[in-house]
Amino acid sequence: MSLDAAPAYRIRLSKEWDNFLLVVDDESGYSRLVNEDDIPERRVLSVERVAAHPVEATMQRDALDEELFETPYKLLTYTARSEAHAAGLALRDHHEDWALLALDDVFYADENAFPGIAAHFHRGD
């Protein structure tokens, strides 16, 4: 066997959906926008694939929970195709949350102009 090429049975050309554990920091990073508002940025500090066996997955999550117990970091779970995909989803979700909060202020101020959307944002009020 040549050392220049991996055997065909070891090559994985497609990415499969899998679960990933992400450690994120939502508190220490800030972005300065044009209007001088401070918006917290999410920093993805670590991405790990969840173990395939349920007992190992539970132990993995418990170990991370214990490490993060008294830190400002959060432990999130995402289903993605790769570590980079999971990190991108975490960043996207954080930006969407802040965009909705910004829109909430706009719609709350002018509920009469957007009654349907304002009702969507204030369901719990």
SETOR-418534 format. One record per residue: residue in one letter; x, y, z of N, C-alpha, C, O in turn. Coordinates in Angstrom, 1 decimal. Layout:
residues N
(A, (X, Y, Z), (X, Y, Z), (X, Y, Z), (X, Y, Z))
...
end
This chain:
residues 125
(M, (0.8, -1.2, 0.0), (0.0, 0.0, 0.0), (0.9, 1.2, 0.0), (1.9, 1.3, 0.7))
(S, (0.5, 2.2, -0.8), (1.3, 3.4, -0.9), (0.9, 4.4, 0.3), (-0.2, 4.4, 0.7))
(L, (1.9, 5.1, 0.7), (1.7, 6.0, 1.8), (1.1, 7.4, 1.3), (0.8, 8.2, 2.1))
(D, (1.1, 7.5, 0.0), (0.6, 8.8, -0.6), (-0.9, 8.9, -0.6), (-1.4, 10.0, -0.7))
(A, (-1.6, 7.8, -0.4), (-3.1, 7.9, -0.5), (-3.7, 7.1, 0.7), (-3.2, 6.0, 1.0))
(A, (-4.8, 7.6, 1.2), (-5.5, 6.8, 2.3), (-6.3, 5.7, 1.6), (-6.8, 5.9, 0.5))
(P, (-6.5, 4.6, 2.3), (-7.4, 3.6, 1.7), (-8.8, 4.1, 1.5), (-9.2, 5.0, 2.2))
(A, (-9.5, 3.6, 0.5), (-10.8, 4.1, 0.2), (-11.8, 4.0, 1.3), (-12.7, 4.9, 1.5))
(Y, (-11.7, 3.0, 2.2), (-12.6, 2.9, 3.3), (-12.5, 3.9, 4.4), (-13.3, 4.1, 5.2))
(R, (-11.3, 4.7, 4.4), (-11.1, 5.7, 5.4), (-11.5, 7.1, 4.9), (-11.6, 8.0, 5.7))
(I, (-11.8, 7.3, 3.6), (-12.1, 8.6, 3.1), (-13.6, 8.8, 3.3), (-14.4, 8.0, 2.9))
(R, (-13.9, 10.0, 3.9), (-15.3, 10.3, 4.2), (-15.5, 11.7, 3.4), (-15.1, 12.7, 3.9))
(L, (-16.2, 11.6, 2.3), (-16.4, 12.8, 1.5), (-17.6, 13.6, 1.9), (-17.7, 14.8, 1.6))
(S, (-18.5, 13.0, 2.6), (-19.7, 13.7, 3.0), (-19.7, 14.0, 4.5), (-19.1, 13.2, 5.3))
(K, (-20.3, 15.1, 4.9), (-20.4, 15.4, 6.3), (-21.7, 15.0, 6.8), (-22.8, 15.3, 6.2))
(E, (-21.8, 14.3, 7.9), (-23.0, 13.9, 8.5), (-23.5, 14.8, 9.6), (-22.6, 15.5, 10.2))
(W, (-24.8, 14.9, 9.8), (-25.3, 15.7, 10.9), (-24.9, 15.1, 12.2), (-25.0, 13.9, 12.4))
(D, (-24.5, 15.9, 13.2), (-24.1, 15.4, 14.5), (-24.3, 16.5, 15.5), (-24.5, 17.6, 15.2))
(N, (-24.3, 16.1, 16.8), (-24.4, 17.1, 17.9), (-23.1, 17.6, 18.3), (-22.1, 16.8, 18.4))
(F, (-23.0, 18.9, 18.7), (-21.8, 19.5, 19.1), (-22.1, 20.3, 20.4), (-23.1, 20.9, 20.5))
(L, (-21.1, 20.3, 21.3), (-21.2, 21.1, 22.5), (-20.3, 22.3, 22.3), (-19.1, 22.1, 21.9))
(L, (-20.8, 23.5, 22.6), (-20.1, 24.7, 22.4), (-20.0, 25.5, 23.7), (-21.0, 25.6, 24.4))
(V, (-18.8, 25.9, 24.0), (-18.6, 26.8, 25.1), (-18.5, 28.2, 24.5), (-17.6, 28.5, 23.7))
(V, (-19.4, 29.1, 25.0), (-19.5, 30.5, 24.4), (-19.4, 31.5, 25.5), (-19.8, 31.3, 26.7))
(D, (-18.9, 32.7, 25.1), (-18.7, 33.8, 26.1), (-19.6, 34.9, 25.5), (-19.2, 35.5, 24.4))
(D, (-20.7, 35.3, 26.1), (-21.5, 36.4, 25.7), (-21.3, 37.7, 26.4), (-22.0, 38.7, 26.1))
(E, (-20.4, 37.7, 27.4), (-20.3, 38.9, 28.2), (-19.0, 39.7, 28.0), (-19.1, 40.9, 28.3))
(S, (-17.9, 39.2, 27.6), (-16.7, 40.0, 27.6), (-16.4, 40.7, 26.3), (-15.6, 41.6, 26.3))
(G, (-17.0, 40.4, 25.2), (-16.8, 41.0, 23.9), (-17.8, 42.0, 23.6), (-19.0, 41.7, 23.7))
(Y, (-17.4, 43.2, 23.1), (-18.4, 44.2, 22.7), (-18.0, 44.7, 21.3), (-16.8, 44.9, 21.0))
(S, (-19.0, 45.1, 20.5), (-18.8, 45.6, 19.2), (-19.4, 47.1, 19.2), (-20.4, 47.3, 19.8))
(R, (-18.6, 48.0, 18.7), (-19.1, 49.4, 18.6), (-19.7, 49.6, 17.3), (-19.1, 49.5, 16.2))
(L, (-21.0, 50.0, 17.3), (-21.7, 50.3, 16.0), (-21.6, 51.8, 15.7), (-21.1, 52.6, 16.5))
(V, (-22.1, 52.2, 14.6), (-22.1, 53.6, 14.2), (-22.9, 54.4, 15.1), (-22.4, 55.6, 15.4))
(N, (-23.9, 54.0, 15.7), (-24.7, 54.8, 16.6), (-24.2, 54.7, 18.1), (-24.9, 55.2, 19.0))
(E, (-23.0, 54.2, 18.3), (-22.4, 54.2, 19.6), (-23.1, 53.3, 20.6), (-22.8, 53.5, 21.8))
(D, (-23.9, 52.4, 20.2), (-24.5, 51.4, 21.1), (-23.5, 50.3, 21.3), (-23.0, 49.8, 20.4))
(D, (-23.4, 49.8, 22.6), (-22.6, 48.7, 22.8), (-23.5, 47.4, 22.7), (-24.5, 47.3, 23.3))
(I, (-23.0, 46.5, 21.8), (-23.8, 45.3, 21.6), (-22.8, 44.1, 21.9), (-21.8, 44.0, 21.4))
(P, (-23.2, 43.3, 22.9), (-22.4, 42.2, 23.2), (-22.2, 41.2, 22.0), (-23.1, 40.9, 21.3))
(E, (-21.0, 40.8, 21.9), (-20.7, 39.8, 20.8), (-20.5, 38.4, 21.5), (-20.0, 38.4, 22.6))
(R, (-20.8, 37.4, 20.8), (-20.6, 36.1, 21.2), (-19.3, 35.6, 20.7), (-18.9, 35.7, 19.6))
(R, (-18.5, 35.0, 21.6), (-17.2, 34.4, 21.3), (-17.3, 32.9, 21.5), (-17.7, 32.5, 22.6))
(V, (-17.1, 32.2, 20.5), (-17.1, 30.7, 20.6), (-15.7, 30.3, 21.1), (-14.7, 30.5, 20.4))
(L, (-15.6, 29.7, 22.3), (-14.3, 29.4, 22.9), (-13.9, 27.9, 22.6), (-12.7, 27.6, 22.5))
(S, (-14.9, 27.1, 22.5), (-14.6, 25.6, 22.3), (-15.8, 24.9, 21.6), (-16.9, 25.3, 21.8))
(V, (-15.4, 24.0, 20.7), (-16.5, 23.2, 20.1), (-16.0, 21.7, 20.2), (-14.9, 21.4, 19.8))
(E, (-16.9, 20.9, 20.7), (-16.6, 19.4, 20.8), (-17.8, 18.6, 20.2), (-18.9, 19.0, 20.4))
(R, (-17.4, 17.6, 19.5), (-18.4, 16.7, 19.0), (-18.9, 15.8, 20.2), (-18.1, 15.4, 21.0))
(V, (-20.2, 15.7, 20.3), (-20.8, 14.9, 21.4), (-20.5, 13.4, 21.1), (-20.6, 12.9, 20.0))
(A, (-20.1, 12.7, 22.2), (-19.8, 11.3, 22.1), (-21.0, 10.5, 21.5), (-22.1, 10.9, 21.8))
(A, (-20.7, 9.4, 20.8), (-21.8, 8.6, 20.2), (-22.6, 7.8, 21.2), (-23.8, 7.7, 21.1))
(H, (-21.9, 7.3, 22.2), (-22.6, 6.5, 23.3), (-23.3, 7.4, 24.3), (-22.7, 8.4, 24.7))
(P, (-24.5, 7.2, 24.6), (-25.3, 8.0, 25.5), (-24.6, 8.3, 26.9), (-24.7, 9.4, 27.4))
(V, (-24.0, 7.2, 27.4), (-23.4, 7.3, 28.7), (-22.2, 8.3, 28.6), (-21.9, 9.1, 29.5))
(E, (-21.4, 8.1, 27.6), (-20.2, 8.9, 27.4), (-20.6, 10.4, 27.1), (-20.0, 11.3, 27.6))
(A, (-21.7, 10.5, 26.4), (-22.2, 11.9, 26.1), (-22.7, 12.6, 27.4), (-22.4, 13.8, 27.6))
(T, (-23.3, 11.9, 28.3), (-23.7, 12.4, 29.5), (-22.5, 12.8, 30.4), (-22.5, 13.9, 31.0))
(M, (-21.5, 11.9, 30.4), (-20.3, 12.2, 31.2), (-19.6, 13.4, 30.6), (-19.0, 14.2, 31.3))
(Q, (-19.5, 13.5, 29.3), (-18.9, 14.6, 28.6), (-19.6, 16.0, 29.0), (-18.9, 16.9, 29.3))
(R, (-20.9, 16.0, 28.9), (-21.6, 17.2, 29.2), (-21.5, 17.5, 30.7), (-21.3, 18.7, 31.1))
(D, (-21.5, 16.5, 31.6), (-21.4, 16.8, 33.0), (-20.0, 17.4, 33.3), (-19.9, 18.3, 34.2))
(A, (-19.0, 16.8, 32.7), (-17.6, 17.4, 32.9), (-17.5, 18.8, 32.5), (-16.9, 19.6, 33.2))
(L, (-18.1, 19.2, 31.3), (-18.1, 20.5, 30.9), (-18.9, 21.4, 31.8), (-18.5, 22.6, 32.1))
(D, (-20.0, 21.0, 32.2), (-20.9, 21.7, 33.2), (-20.1, 22.0, 34.4), (-20.2, 23.1, 35.0))
(E, (-19.4, 21.0, 34.9), (-18.6, 21.2, 36.2), (-17.5, 22.2, 36.0), (-17.2, 23.1, 36.8))
(E, (-16.8, 22.2, 34.8), (-15.7, 23.1, 34.5), (-16.2, 24.6, 34.4), (-15.6, 25.5, 34.8))
(L, (-17.5, 24.7, 33.9), (-18.0, 26.1, 33.7), (-18.9, 26.6, 34.8), (-19.5, 27.6, 34.7))
(F, (-18.9, 25.8, 35.9), (-19.9, 26.1, 37.0), (-19.9, 27.6, 37.5), (-20.9, 28.2, 37.5))
(E, (-18.7, 28.1, 37.8), (-18.7, 29.5, 38.3), (-18.0, 30.4, 37.3), (-17.3, 31.3, 37.7))
(T, (-18.2, 30.2, 36.1), (-17.7, 31.1, 35.0), (-18.8, 31.8, 34.3), (-20.0, 31.4, 34.4))
(P, (-18.6, 32.9, 33.6), (-19.6, 33.6, 32.8), (-19.9, 32.9, 31.5), (-20.8, 33.3, 30.8))
(Y, (-19.3, 31.7, 31.3), (-19.5, 31.1, 30.0), (-20.7, 30.2, 30.0), (-21.2, 29.8, 31.0))
(K, (-21.3, 30.0, 28.8), (-22.4, 29.1, 28.6), (-22.1, 27.9, 27.8), (-21.1, 27.9, 27.0))
(L, (-22.8, 26.8, 28.1), (-22.6, 25.6, 27.3), (-23.9, 25.4, 26.5), (-25.0, 25.3, 27.0))
(L, (-23.7, 25.3, 25.2), (-24.8, 25.2, 24.2), (-24.6, 23.9, 23.4), (-23.5, 23.4, 23.3))
(T, (-25.8, 23.4, 22.9), (-25.7, 22.2, 22.1), (-26.3, 22.6, 20.7), (-27.4, 23.2, 20.7))
(Y, (-25.7, 22.2, 19.6), (-26.2, 22.4, 18.3), (-26.0, 21.2, 17.5), (-25.1, 20.4, 17.7))
(T, (-27.0, 21.0, 16.6), (-26.9, 19.9, 15.6), (-26.4, 20.6, 14.3), (-27.0, 21.5, 13.7))
(A, (-25.2, 20.1, 13.8), (-24.6, 20.7, 12.7), (-23.8, 19.6, 11.9), (-23.7, 18.5, 12.3))
(R, (-23.2, 20.0, 10.8), (-22.4, 19.1, 10.0), (-20.9, 19.1, 10.3), (-20.2, 18.2, 10.0))
(S, (-20.4, 20.2, 11.0), (-19.0, 20.2, 11.4), (-18.9, 21.2, 12.6), (-19.8, 21.9, 13.0))
(E, (-17.7, 21.2, 13.1), (-17.4, 22.2, 14.2), (-17.6, 23.6, 13.7), (-18.2, 24.4, 14.5))
(A, (-17.1, 23.9, 12.6), (-17.3, 25.3, 12.0), (-18.7, 25.6, 11.8), (-19.1, 26.8, 12.0))
(H, (-19.5, 24.7, 11.3), (-20.9, 24.9, 11.1), (-21.6, 25.2, 12.4), (-22.4, 26.1, 12.5))
(A, (-21.3, 24.4, 13.4), (-21.9, 24.6, 14.8), (-21.6, 26.0, 15.3), (-22.4, 26.7, 15.9))
(A, (-20.3, 26.4, 15.2), (-19.9, 27.7, 15.7), (-20.6, 28.8, 14.9), (-21.0, 29.8, 15.5))
(G, (-20.8, 28.7, 13.6), (-21.5, 29.6, 12.8), (-22.9, 29.7, 13.2), (-23.5, 30.8, 13.2))
(L, (-23.6, 28.6, 13.5), (-25.0, 28.6, 14.0), (-25.1, 29.4, 15.3), (-26.1, 30.1, 15.5))
(A, (-24.1, 29.2, 16.2), (-24.2, 29.8, 17.5), (-24.0, 31.4, 17.3), (-24.8, 32.1, 18.0))
(L, (-23.2, 31.8, 16.4), (-23.0, 33.2, 16.2), (-24.2, 33.8, 15.5), (-24.7, 34.9, 15.9))
(R, (-24.8, 33.1, 14.6), (-26.0, 33.5, 13.9), (-27.2, 33.7, 14.9), (-27.9, 34.7, 14.8))
(D, (-27.4, 32.7, 15.7), (-28.5, 32.8, 16.7), (-28.3, 34.0, 17.6), (-29.3, 34.7, 17.9))
(H, (-27.1, 34.3, 18.0), (-26.8, 35.4, 18.9), (-27.1, 36.7, 18.2), (-27.8, 37.6, 18.8))
(H, (-26.7, 36.9, 17.0), (-27.0, 38.1, 16.2), (-28.5, 38.2, 15.9), (-29.0, 39.3, 16.0))
(E, (-29.2, 37.1, 15.7), (-30.7, 37.2, 15.5), (-31.4, 37.6, 16.8), (-32.3, 38.4, 16.7))
(D, (-30.9, 37.2, 17.9), (-31.5, 37.6, 19.2), (-31.4, 39.1, 19.4), (-32.3, 39.7, 19.8))
(W, (-30.2, 39.6, 19.1), (-30.0, 41.0, 19.3), (-30.8, 41.9, 18.3), (-31.2, 42.9, 18.6))
(A, (-30.9, 41.3, 17.1), (-31.7, 42.0, 16.1), (-33.1, 42.1, 16.5), (-33.8, 43.1, 16.3))
(L, (-33.7, 41.0, 17.0), (-35.0, 41.0, 17.5), (-35.3, 41.9, 18.6), (-36.3, 42.6, 18.7))
(L, (-34.3, 42.0, 19.5), (-34.4, 43.0, 20.6), (-34.4, 44.4, 20.1), (-35.2, 45.2, 20.6))
(A, (-33.6, 44.7, 19.1), (-33.6, 46.0, 18.5), (-34.9, 46.3, 17.8), (-35.5, 47.4, 17.9))
(L, (-35.5, 45.3, 17.1), (-36.7, 45.5, 16.4), (-37.9, 45.6, 17.4), (-38.9, 46.3, 17.2))
(D, (-37.7, 44.9, 18.6), (-38.8, 45.0, 19.6), (-39.0, 46.4, 20.1), (-40.1, 46.9, 20.3))
(D, (-37.9, 47.2, 20.2), (-38.0, 48.6, 20.6), (-38.7, 49.4, 19.6), (-39.5, 50.3, 19.9))
(V, (-38.4, 49.1, 18.3), (-39.1, 49.9, 17.2), (-40.6, 49.5, 17.2), (-41.4, 50.4, 17.1))
(F, (-40.9, 48.3, 17.2), (-42.3, 47.9, 17.1), (-43.1, 48.3, 18.4), (-44.3, 48.6, 18.3))
(Y, (-42.5, 48.2, 19.5), (-43.2, 48.6, 20.7), (-43.5, 50.1, 20.7), (-44.5, 50.6, 21.2))
(A, (-42.6, 50.9, 20.1), (-42.8, 52.4, 20.0), (-43.9, 52.7, 19.1), (-44.5, 53.8, 19.2))
(D, (-44.1, 51.9, 18.1), (-45.1, 52.2, 17.0), (-46.0, 51.0, 16.8), (-46.1, 50.5, 15.7))
(E, (-46.6, 50.5, 17.9), (-47.5, 49.4, 17.8), (-48.7, 49.6, 16.9), (-49.1, 48.6, 16.3))
(N, (-49.1, 50.8, 16.8), (-50.3, 51.0, 15.9), (-50.0, 50.8, 14.4), (-50.8, 50.4, 13.6))
(A, (-48.7, 51.1, 14.1), (-48.3, 50.9, 12.7), (-48.1, 49.4, 12.3), (-48.3, 49.0, 11.2))
(F, (-47.7, 48.6, 13.3), (-47.4, 47.2, 13.0), (-48.1, 46.3, 14.1), (-47.4, 45.7, 14.9))
(P, (-49.4, 46.3, 14.1), (-50.1, 45.6, 15.2), (-49.8, 44.1, 15.2), (-49.7, 43.5, 16.2))
(G, (-49.7, 43.5, 14.0), (-49.5, 42.0, 13.9), (-48.1, 41.6, 14.4), (-48.0, 40.7, 15.2))
(I, (-47.1, 42.4, 14.0), (-45.8, 42.1, 14.4), (-45.6, 42.4, 15.9), (-44.9, 41.7, 16.6))
(A, (-46.1, 43.5, 16.3), (-46.0, 43.9, 17.7), (-46.6, 42.8, 18.6), (-46.1, 42.5, 19.7))
(A, (-47.7, 42.3, 18.2), (-48.4, 41.2, 19.0), (-47.5, 40.0, 19.1), (-47.4, 39.3, 20.1))
(H, (-46.7, 39.7, 18.0), (-45.8, 38.6, 17.9), (-44.7, 38.7, 19.0), (-44.3, 37.8, 19.6))
(F, (-44.2, 39.9, 19.1), (-43.1, 40.2, 20.0), (-43.5, 40.3, 21.5), (-42.7, 40.1, 22.4))
(H, (-44.8, 40.6, 21.7), (-45.3, 40.8, 23.1), (-46.3, 39.8, 23.5), (-47.2, 40.1, 24.2))
(R, (-46.1, 38.6, 23.1), (-47.0, 37.5, 23.4), (-47.1, 37.3, 24.9), (-48.1, 37.0, 25.4))
(G, (-45.9, 37.4, 25.6), (-45.9, 37.0, 27.0), (-46.3, 38.2, 27.9), (-46.4, 38.0, 29.1))
(D, (-46.5, 39.4, 27.4), (-46.8, 40.5, 28.2), (-48.3, 40.5, 28.7), (-48.7, 41.4, 29.4))
end
